[in-house]
Amino acid sequence: MRLGFLVVVASLVLAGCSHNAPPPSGKLSDSIAVVAQLNDQLRQWHGAPYRYGGLERNGVDCSGFVYRTFRDRFEMQLPRTTKQQTSLGTKVDRDELMPGDLVFFKTGGGENGLHVGIYDTDETFIHASTSKGVTRSSLDNVYWRKVYWQARRL
């Protein structure tokens, strides 16, 4: 009984601290299932080389990897380019990220200076890196922290 009381109190405290970030859409609402799908996708694609405009394991760009992940793993049709993907869903604060949220970075100037990945867990995201191919990276990395721009929840 005491444990139940503590769970209720902790839930109320956490609810009181919550922000107004929207919940994920239906196919992304189960965080455990989303993380499992993202891990499977990374296992299949890990190390696939970066190729601008690519959509296949022999070469994929960042928005192509996001496009393929959501199509293949969540049966969701997203736009193909990073610029188009920046207008999807609802903007969320970095401290409210959930698995499946899109994370965007300003890595250079102009439309080609944008980068996108998919938030995983524990301050990490999966993406197609120009230098490492498909990989998992930390948002706490000095470079990614510096160029972080926004996150969107679908």
Sequence and secondary structure as in RCSB ss.txt:
>XXXX:A:sequence
MRLGFLVVVASLVLAGCSHNAPPPSGKLSDSIAVVAQLNDQLRQWHGAPYRYGGLERNGVDCSGFVYRTFRDRFE
MQLPRTTKQQTSLGTKVDRDELMPGDLVFFKTGGGENGLHVGIYDTDETFIHASTSKGVTRSSLDNVYWRKVYWQ
ARRL
>XXXX:A:secstr
 HHHHHHHHHHHHHHHH        GGG  HHHHHHHHHHHHHHHTT  B TT EETTEE HHHHHHHHHHHHH 
    SSHHHHTTSSEEE GGG  TT EEEEE SSSGGGEEEEEE STTEEEEEETTTEEEEEETTSHHHHHHEEE
EEE 
